[in-house]
């Protein structure tokens, strides 16, 4: 069934936001068709998009960090291609607005559901690959990931500060760290998030003021990592860890 004029305009708007141009708009339309909408949907494209994304990110990391070993590169890649990261990128480009889905799925928040955003972004990358080859897909991936590369990979010595903080807190017998976004600033396509992490002592001591720190990043995940890092380095909290 041919695309309506309204749908063509929608897809043009998304292409403009992503700075790409499809030769075959039906591929892009398929990438944005949820399984609740049609038997012909984006699930197979998701499968291909996952592979395309991993090869491009792997190549980028291999060339950018020649001194890093396999384990470090694998850890960095896992962060970059995670569903939460893909969902954030999908939200940044408002991909949910362009998704075709059933009325029920739409009414239940399908346009903002993280799994839908992540899956549709993978499908879109596959469509870009099929439409313009690996070179075209690589160009798109590196462009939309560029703000994240700058934030997430000061990563020549990447550490998962959230996991480190959780391990230290558990060793103390304290409550698990709690994270919350306290500020979002900037335009939709280039937001900066500020997150706060707080750690409370157990039992009656929980009434005391928690230890807390803030961190900022282009992604929520990155902001949480920065907040965890800042708390680990805070003098008052570091003193407790050193005495434990």
Backbone as numpy.savetxt, mean C-alpha at the origin, in Angstrom:
# Nx Ny Nz CAx CAy CAz Cx Cy Cz
-20.17 -6.45 -25.53 -21.01 -5.27 -25.53 -20.12 -4.02 -25.53
-20.36 -3.10 -26.47 -19.50 -1.91 -26.57 -19.64 -1.02 -25.33
-18.58 -0.29 -25.04 -18.59 0.61 -23.88 -19.47 1.82 -24.16
-20.20 2.25 -23.15 -21.02 3.45 -23.29 -20.12 4.68 -23.30
-20.65 5.79 -23.79 -19.89 7.04 -23.80 -19.51 7.47 -22.39
-20.44 7.24 -21.45 -20.17 7.61 -20.06 -19.02 6.79 -19.50
-19.01 5.48 -19.84 -17.93 4.62 -19.35 -16.60 5.00 -19.99
-16.62 5.30 -21.26 -15.39 5.72 -21.95 -14.81 6.96 -21.28
-15.68 7.90 -20.92 -15.21 9.12 -20.26 -14.62 8.81 -18.89
-15.27 7.90 -18.16 -14.73 7.47 -16.86 -13.31 6.93 -17.02
-13.15 6.06 -17.98 -11.85 5.43 -18.19 -10.80 6.43 -18.65
-11.23 7.42 -19.41 -10.30 8.49 -19.82 -9.84 9.28 -18.60
-10.76 9.53 -17.68 -10.40 10.27 -16.46 -9.35 9.51 -15.65
-9.54 8.20 -15.55 -8.58 7.40 -14.79 -7.23 7.36 -15.50
-7.25 7.23 -16.82 -5.99 7.23 -17.57 -5.23 8.53 -17.37
-5.96 9.62 -17.32 -5.32 10.92 -17.10 -4.66 10.97 -15.73
-5.36 10.46 -14.72 -4.81 10.45 -13.36 -3.55 9.59 -13.29
-3.55 8.47 -14.02 -2.43 7.54 -14.00 -1.34 7.88 -15.02
-1.63 8.85 -15.88 -0.70 9.28 -16.94 -0.37 8.13 -17.89
-1.42 7.43 -18.30 -1.26 6.34 -19.27 -2.33 6.49 -20.35
-2.15 5.76 -21.45 -3.16 5.77 -22.52 -3.26 4.36 -23.10
-4.41 3.75 -22.94 -4.64 2.40 -23.44 -5.02 2.43 -24.92
-4.48 1.48 -25.67 -4.92 1.29 -27.05 -6.25 0.55 -27.05
-6.40 -0.37 -26.10 -7.61 -1.19 -26.00 -8.32 -0.87 -24.69
-9.31 0.01 -24.75 -10.01 0.42 -23.53 -10.78 -0.73 -22.89
-11.15 -1.72 -23.67 -11.89 -2.84 -23.11 -11.05 -3.63 -22.11
-9.75 -3.64 -22.30 -8.86 -4.28 -21.33 -8.91 -3.55 -19.99
-8.87 -2.23 -20.05 -8.94 -1.44 -18.83 -10.30 -1.62 -18.16
-11.34 -1.66 -18.96 -12.69 -1.87 -18.42 -12.78 -3.22 -17.72
-12.20 -4.25 -18.32 -12.22 -5.58 -17.72 -11.45 -5.59 -16.40
-10.34 -4.89 -16.35 -9.54 -4.83 -15.13 -10.31 -4.21 -13.98
-11.31 -3.44 -14.30 -12.10 -2.74 -13.28 -13.49 -3.34 -13.12
-13.64 -4.59 -13.52 -14.92 -5.30 -13.40 -14.84 -6.33 -12.28
-15.56 -6.09 -11.21 -15.55 -6.97 -10.03 -16.31 -8.26 -10.33
-15.93 -9.33 -9.64 -16.56 -10.63 -9.89 -18.05 -10.63 -9.55
-18.51 -9.69 -8.71 -19.93 -9.62 -8.38 -20.75 -9.04 -9.52
-20.08 -8.41 -10.48 -20.78 -7.70 -11.56 -21.01 -8.59 -12.77
-20.05 -9.47 -13.06 -20.14 -10.26 -14.29 -19.28 -11.51 -14.18
-19.68 -12.54 -14.92 -18.85 -13.75 -14.98 -17.53 -13.45 -15.69
-17.55 -12.44 -16.54 -16.33 -11.98 -17.21 -15.79 -10.83 -16.36
-14.81 -11.12 -15.54 -14.34 -10.14 -14.55 -12.81 -10.10 -14.49
-12.31 -9.40 -13.48 -10.87 -9.12 -13.44 -10.03 -10.16 -12.69
-10.60 -11.28 -12.28 -9.86 -12.22 -11.43 -8.63 -12.81 -12.13
-8.76 -13.18 -13.39 -7.60 -13.73 -14.11 -6.53 -12.66 -14.30
-6.95 -11.44 -14.53 -5.99 -10.35 -14.66 -5.23 -10.10 -13.35
-5.92 -10.28 -12.22 -5.24 -10.14 -10.92 -4.05 -11.09 -10.84
-4.28 -12.32 -11.26 -3.24 -13.36 -11.24 -2.02 -12.91 -12.04
-2.26 -12.41 -13.23 -1.16 -11.96 -14.09 -0.51 -10.70 -13.52
-1.33 -9.79 -13.03 -0.81 -8.53 -12.50 0.12 -8.73 -11.32
-0.19 -9.71 -10.49 0.68 -10.03 -9.35 2.08 -10.39 -9.83
2.15 -11.19 -10.89 3.45 -11.61 -11.43 4.19 -10.44 -12.08
3.46 -9.62 -12.83 4.08 -8.45 -13.48 4.65 -7.50 -12.43
3.87 -7.24 -11.40 4.31 -6.34 -10.33 5.59 -6.86 -9.67
5.61 -8.14 -9.37 6.77 -8.71 -8.67 8.03 -8.67 -9.53
7.92 -8.91 -10.82 9.12 -8.89 -11.66 9.66 -7.47 -11.77
8.77 -6.48 -11.89 9.22 -5.09 -12.02 9.85 -4.60 -10.72
9.19 -4.88 -9.60 9.73 -4.46 -8.30 11.04 -5.20 -8.01
11.09 -6.49 -8.32 12.31 -7.27 -8.09 13.47 -6.70 -8.90
13.21 -6.38 -10.15 14.24 -5.81 -11.01 14.73 -4.47 -10.46
13.77 -3.64 -10.02 14.12 -2.33 -9.47 15.02 -2.48 -8.24
14.64 -3.35 -7.33 15.41 -3.54 -6.10 16.78 -4.15 -6.41
16.82 -5.09 -7.33 18.09 -5.73 -7.72 19.08 -4.68 -8.23
18.58 -3.75 -9.03 19.46 -2.73 -9.61 19.78 -1.60 -8.63
18.84 -1.30 -7.74 19.00 -0.17 -6.83 19.88 -0.50 -5.63
19.83 -1.75 -5.17 20.57 -2.16 -3.98 21.54 -3.30 -4.30
22.64 -3.01 -5.00 23.56 -4.07 -5.41 24.26 -4.76 -4.25
24.27 -4.13 -3.09 24.98 -4.71 -1.94 24.08 -5.52 -1.01
22.78 -5.54 -1.29 21.85 -6.25 -0.42 21.76 -7.73 -0.79
21.64 -8.58 0.22 21.52 -10.01 -0.05 20.07 -10.39 -0.37
19.88 -11.65 -0.73 18.55 -12.13 -1.13 17.51 -11.92 -0.04
17.88 -12.21 1.20 16.92 -12.07 2.30 16.43 -10.65 2.48
17.35 -9.68 2.40 16.97 -8.28 2.55 16.07 -7.82 1.41
16.44 -8.20 0.19 15.64 -7.81 -0.97 14.24 -8.42 -0.91
14.16 -9.66 -0.46 12.85 -10.32 -0.33 11.98 -9.61 0.69
12.59 -9.18 1.79 11.85 -8.49 2.84 11.32 -7.14 2.33
12.16 -6.41 1.62 11.74 -5.12 1.08 10.61 -5.31 0.07
10.78 -6.29 -0.81 9.75 -6.54 -1.83 8.41 -6.91 -1.18
8.45 -7.70 -0.13 7.21 -8.10 0.55 6.44 -6.90 1.06
7.15 -5.89 1.55 6.49 -4.67 2.01 5.86 -3.93 0.84
6.61 -3.81 -0.25 6.15 -3.00 -1.38 4.97 -3.62 -2.13
4.91 -4.95 -2.20 3.84 -5.60 -2.97 2.72 -6.14 -2.08
2.73 -5.77 -0.81 1.70 -6.25 0.12 0.33 -5.71 -0.26
-0.71 -6.41 0.13 -2.07 -5.98 -0.17 -2.36 -4.61 0.43
-1.84 -4.35 1.63 -2.11 -3.06 2.27 -1.46 -1.93 1.48
-0.27 -2.16 0.93 0.38 -1.13 0.13 -0.37 -0.90 -1.17
-0.79 -1.99 -1.82 -1.54 -1.86 -3.07 -2.87 -1.15 -2.84
-3.52 -1.45 -1.72 -4.78 -0.79 -1.40 -4.59 0.70 -1.20
-3.48 1.09 -0.58 -3.21 2.52 -0.38 -2.99 3.22 -1.71
-2.26 2.57 -2.61 -2.04 3.17 -3.93 -3.35 3.26 -4.69
-4.16 2.19 -4.61 -5.47 2.21 -5.26 -6.34 3.33 -4.74
-6.30 3.55 -3.43 -7.09 4.63 -2.83 -6.57 5.99 -3.27
-5.25 6.11 -3.41 -4.66 7.39 -3.81 -5.17 7.82 -5.18
-5.40 6.85 -6.05 -5.91 7.17 -7.39 -7.42 6.96 -7.50
-8.08 6.76 -6.34 -9.54 6.63 -6.29 -10.05 5.58 -7.26
-9.37 4.45 -7.34 -9.76 3.40 -8.28 -11.16 2.87 -8.00
-11.57 2.91 -6.74 -12.90 2.44 -6.38 -14.02 3.13 -7.13
-13.80 4.38 -7.51 -14.82 5.13 -8.27 -15.11 4.49 -9.62
-14.14 3.80 -10.16 -14.25 3.28 -11.52 -14.61 1.80 -11.57
-14.74 1.17 -10.41 -15.05 -0.25 -10.36 -16.50 -0.53 -10.75
-16.70 -1.52 -11.59 -18.04 -2.02 -11.87 -18.31 -3.17 -10.91
-19.37 -3.07 -10.13 -19.69 -4.11 -9.16 -21.19 -4.19 -8.97
-21.64 -5.24 -8.34 -23.07 -5.41 -8.10 -23.58 -4.33 -7.15
-24.88 -4.11 -7.16 -25.48 -3.13 -6.26 -25.23 -3.51 -4.81
-25.28 -4.79 -4.53 -25.06 -5.26 -3.16 -23.62 -4.99 -2.71
-22.67 -5.30 -3.58 -21.26 -5.06 -3.25 -20.99 -3.57 -3.07
-21.55 -2.78 -3.95 -21.38 -1.33 -3.85 -21.99 -0.79 -2.57
-23.18 -1.28 -2.22 -23.86 -0.82 -1.02 -23.18 -1.23 0.26
-22.32 -2.24 0.18 -21.58 -2.72 1.35 -20.15 -2.20 1.39
-19.93 -1.07 0.73 -18.61 -0.44 0.80 -17.57 -1.02 -0.13
-18.01 -1.66 -1.21 -17.08 -2.30 -2.12 -16.08 -1.36 -2.76
-16.48 -0.11 -2.96 -15.60 0.85 -3.64 -14.41 1.27 -2.79
-14.50 1.07 -1.49 -13.39 1.45 -0.61 -12.79 0.24 0.11
-13.33 -0.96 -0.17 -12.80 -2.15 0.50 -11.36 -2.39 0.04
-10.48 -2.58 1.00 -9.05 -2.69 0.69 -8.75 -3.83 -0.26
-9.40 -4.96 -0.07 -9.14 -6.11 -0.95 -9.52 -5.79 -2.39
-10.63 -5.07 -2.58 -11.05 -4.70 -3.94 -10.05 -3.73 -4.57
-9.57 -2.78 -3.79 -8.61 -1.80 -4.31 -7.31 -2.49 -4.70
-6.83 -3.38 -3.84 -5.58 -4.08 -4.13 -5.73 -4.99 -5.35
-6.82 -5.74 -5.40 -7.04 -6.67 -6.51 -7.21 -5.94 -7.83
-7.96 -4.85 -7.82 -8.20 -4.13 -9.07 -6.94 -3.43 -9.56
-6.07 -2.99 -8.63 -4.81 -2.40 -9.06 -3.93 -3.45 -9.74
-3.87 -4.65 -9.16 -3.12 -5.73 -9.81 -3.68 -6.03 -11.19
-5.00 -6.08 -11.30 -5.63 -6.35 -12.59 -5.31 -5.25 -13.59
-5.30 -4.01 -13.11 -4.99 -2.87 -13.98 -3.56 -2.97 -14.51
-2.64 -3.39 -13.65 -1.25 -3.54 -14.08 -1.12 -4.63 -15.14
-1.90 -5.70 -14.99 -1.90 -6.76 -16.00 -2.46 -6.24 -17.32
-3.53 -5.46 -17.25 -4.11 -4.89 -18.46 -3.11 -3.99 -19.17
-2.38 -3.21 -18.38 -1.35 -2.33 -18.95 -0.26 -3.15 -19.63
0.11 -4.26 -19.02 1.11 -5.17 -19.60 0.62 -5.76 -20.92
-0.62 -6.22 -20.94 -1.18 -6.82 -22.16 -1.35 -5.77 -23.26
-1.63 -4.54 -22.87 -1.89 -3.48 -23.84 -0.60 -2.89 -24.40
0.40 -2.73 -23.53 1.61 -2.03 -23.97 2.91 -2.75 -23.70
2.83 -4.02 -23.30 4.05 -4.78 -23.05 4.66 -4.48 -21.69
5.76 -5.19 -21.41 6.41 -5.03 -20.11 6.96 -3.62 -19.92
7.43 -3.01 -20.99 7.98 -1.65 -20.88 6.92 -0.67 -20.39
5.71 -0.79 -20.94 4.63 0.10 -20.51 4.22 -0.15 -19.08
4.13 -1.42 -18.70 3.77 -1.76 -17.32 4.85 -1.29 -16.35
6.11 -1.47 -16.74 7.22 -1.03 -15.88 7.15 0.48 -15.65
6.90 1.22 -16.70 6.83 2.68 -16.60 5.73 3.11 -15.63
4.57 2.47 -15.72 3.46 2.80 -14.83 3.79 2.42 -13.39
4.30 1.22 -13.19 4.58 0.75 -11.83 5.61 1.64 -11.15
6.69 1.96 -11.84 7.73 2.78 -11.23 7.21 4.19 -10.93
6.30 4.68 -11.76 5.76 6.02 -11.51 4.85 6.04 -10.29
3.94 5.08 -10.19 2.99 5.12 -9.07 3.63 4.70 -7.76
4.74 3.97 -7.84 5.44 3.56 -6.62 6.51 4.56 -6.20
6.82 5.54 -7.04 7.95 6.43 -6.75 7.86 7.12 -5.39
6.69 7.68 -5.01 6.62 8.30 -3.68 6.89 7.30 -2.56
6.52 6.05 -2.79 6.70 5.02 -1.77 8.16 4.58 -1.71
8.82 4.48 -2.86 10.24 4.15 -2.86 11.00 5.15 -1.99
10.68 6.42 -2.17 11.40 7.47 -1.43 11.20 7.33 0.07
10.00 6.89 0.48 9.69 6.79 1.90 10.08 5.45 2.49
9.74 4.39 1.80 9.85 3.06 2.39 11.27 2.50 2.33
12.06 2.96 1.36 13.35 2.31 1.26 14.50 3.29 1.40
14.53 3.86 2.57 15.78 4.33 3.10 16.41 3.02 3.51
15.82 2.03 2.95 15.86 0.60 3.08 17.14 -0.04 2.65
18.21 0.66 2.55 19.43 -0.12 2.37 19.62 -0.96 3.62
19.06 -0.52 4.74 19.11 -1.32 5.96 17.71 -1.43 6.54
16.75 -1.80 5.69 15.35 -1.85 6.11 15.14 -2.72 7.34
14.38 -2.18 8.28 13.99 -2.96 9.45 12.49 -2.80 9.66
11.87 -3.83 10.14 10.45 -3.79 10.46 10.31 -3.30 11.90
10.25 -1.99 12.05 10.24 -1.40 13.39 8.98 -1.75 14.17
7.87 -1.96 13.46 6.64 -2.36 14.16 6.82 -3.71 14.83
7.44 -4.64 14.13 7.67 -5.96 14.72 8.66 -5.89 15.87
9.71 -5.09 15.70 10.69 -4.93 16.77 10.04 -4.36 18.01
9.21 -3.31 17.83 8.54 -2.69 18.97 7.62 -3.69 19.65
6.86 -4.44 18.87 5.93 -5.42 19.46 6.69 -6.47 20.26
7.80 -6.94 19.73 8.59 -7.94 20.45 9.12 -7.39 21.77
9.60 -6.14 21.75 10.14 -5.53 22.97 9.04 -5.34 24.01
7.88 -4.90 23.56 6.76 -4.65 24.47 6.27 -5.96 25.08
6.17 -6.99 24.26 5.74 -8.30 24.77 6.73 -8.84 25.80
8.02 -8.60 25.57 9.04 -9.06 26.51 8.89 -8.36 27.87
8.37 -7.13 27.85 8.13 -6.39 29.09 6.84 -6.83 29.78
5.98 -7.55 29.04 4.68 -7.92 29.58 3.66 -6.80 29.50
3.93 -5.83 28.61 3.03 -4.69 28.45 1.97 -4.98 27.40
1.02 -4.04 27.29 -0.02 -4.16 26.26 0.59 -3.94 24.89
-0.03 -4.53 23.86 0.48 -4.39 22.51 0.36 -2.94 22.03
1.26 -2.50 21.17 1.20 -1.13 20.64 -0.11 -0.87 19.90
-0.62 0.33 20.03 -1.83 0.74 19.31 -1.47 1.88 18.37
-1.97 1.78 17.13 -1.66 2.77 16.10 -2.94 3.47 15.66
-2.81 4.75 15.35 -3.95 5.49 14.78 -3.42 6.62 13.90
-4.15 6.89 12.84 -3.82 8.02 11.97 -4.37 9.28 12.61
-3.51 10.25 12.86 -3.97 11.48 13.51 -4.06 12.66 12.55
-3.50 12.50 11.34 -3.59 13.59 10.38 -3.35 13.09 8.96
-4.11 13.64 8.02 -3.88 13.42 6.59 -3.80 14.79 5.95
-2.76 15.03 5.16 -2.62 16.33 4.52 -2.21 16.13 3.06
-2.40 17.17 2.28 -2.01 17.12 0.87 -3.15 16.68 -0.03
-2.97 16.82 -1.35 -4.00 16.41 -2.32 -4.18 14.91 -2.34
-5.30 14.45 -2.89 -5.67 13.03 -2.87 -4.58 12.15 -3.47
-3.92 12.62 -4.52 -2.93 11.79 -5.21 -1.55 11.86 -4.57
-1.37 12.72 -3.57 -0.05 12.89 -2.96 -0.18 13.19 -1.47
-0.92 12.35 -0.77 -1.18 12.59 0.65 0.04 12.27 1.51
0.08 12.93 2.67 1.05 12.61 3.71 0.26 12.22 4.95
0.59 11.08 5.52 -0.11 10.57 6.70 0.78 10.73 7.93
0.16 11.12 9.04 0.85 11.15 10.33 0.16 10.16 11.25
0.92 9.20 11.74 0.37 8.19 12.65 1.00 8.32 14.02
0.26 7.88 15.02 0.76 7.86 16.39 0.70 6.44 16.92
1.75 6.03 17.61 1.76 4.74 18.29 1.83 5.01 19.78
1.06 4.25 20.54 1.08 4.38 22.00 1.22 3.00 22.63
1.93 2.97 23.73 2.18 1.73 24.46 1.84 1.96 25.92
0.96 1.11 26.48 0.53 1.25 27.87 1.09 0.12 28.72
1.34 0.45 29.98 1.80 -0.56 30.92 0.63 -1.44 31.37
0.92 -2.59 31.95 -0.15 -3.53 32.31 -0.80 -3.19 33.65
-1.95 -3.83 33.90 -2.60 -3.76 35.21 -2.95 -2.35 35.64
-2.74 -2.06 36.92 -3.07 -0.75 37.48 -2.23 0.36 36.86
-1.05 0.01 36.38 -0.17 1.02 35.78 -0.70 1.51 34.43
-1.71 0.82 33.90 -2.28 1.23 32.61 -2.91 2.61 32.69
-3.24 3.06 33.92 -3.84 4.38 34.09 -2.82 5.50 33.88
-1.54 5.15 33.98 -0.50 6.15 33.76 -0.46 6.53 32.28
0.08 7.70 32.03 0.16 8.18 30.65 0.98 7.21 29.79
0.46 6.78 28.65 1.20 5.83 27.81 2.42 6.48 27.16
3.36 5.67 26.78 4.48 6.15 25.98 3.99 6.25 24.53
4.32 7.35 23.87 3.79 7.56 22.52 4.81 8.29 21.65
4.66 8.11 20.34 5.48 8.82 19.36 4.71 8.90 18.06
5.11 9.85 17.23 4.45 10.05 15.94 5.44 9.86 14.81
4.90 9.58 13.63 5.72 9.45 12.43 4.93 9.80 11.19
5.59 10.32 10.18 4.91 10.70 8.95 5.46 9.98 7.74
4.60 9.79 6.73 5.01 9.10 5.51 3.95 9.31 4.43
4.30 8.94 3.21 3.34 8.99 2.10 2.31 7.88 2.19
2.55 6.89 3.05 1.61 5.78 3.22 1.31 5.59 4.69
0.15 5.01 4.99 -0.21 4.73 6.38 0.76 3.74 6.99
1.11 2.73 6.21 2.04 1.70 6.71 3.39 2.32 7.03
3.86 3.19 6.14 5.14 3.85 6.37 5.11 4.77 7.57
3.97 5.46 7.77 3.83 6.35 8.93 3.87 5.55 10.22
3.25 4.38 10.23 3.27 3.52 11.42 4.70 3.03 11.69
5.41 2.65 10.63 6.79 2.21 10.80 7.65 3.34 11.39
7.45 4.55 10.88 8.24 5.68 11.36 7.90 6.01 12.81
6.62 5.91 13.16 6.21 6.16 14.55 6.84 5.12 15.48
6.82 3.85 15.06 7.43 2.80 15.87 8.93 3.04 16.04
9.59 3.42 14.96 11.02 3.72 15.02 11.30 4.87 15.98
10.48 5.92 15.90 10.68 7.08 16.77 10.47 6.74 18.24
9.50 5.86 18.51 9.27 5.47 19.90 10.45 4.64 20.42
10.95 3.73 19.60 12.09 2.91 20.01 13.32 3.77 20.31
13.41 4.92 19.63 14.57 5.79 19.80 14.34 6.89 20.83
13.09 7.02 21.32 12.79 8.05 22.33 13.55 7.76 23.62
14.17 8.78 24.18 15.06 8.60 25.33 14.36 7.94 26.51
13.14 8.41 26.84 12.46 7.87 28.03 12.08 6.41 27.85
11.64 6.05 26.64 11.24 4.66 26.40 12.46 3.77 26.22
13.49 4.29 25.57 14.71 3.50 25.38 15.34 3.14 26.72
15.23 4.06 27.69 15.76 3.80 29.01 15.10 2.61 29.67
13.78 2.48 29.49 13.05 1.34 30.06 13.51 0.04 29.39
13.67 0.08 28.08 14.11 -1.11 27.36 15.51 -1.54 27.80
16.37 -0.57 28.03 17.74 -0.89 28.42 17.81 -1.47 29.83
16.86 -1.06 30.69 16.86 -1.56 32.07 16.19 -2.92 32.19
15.40 -3.29 31.16 14.63 -4.55 31.23 15.54 -5.76 31.17
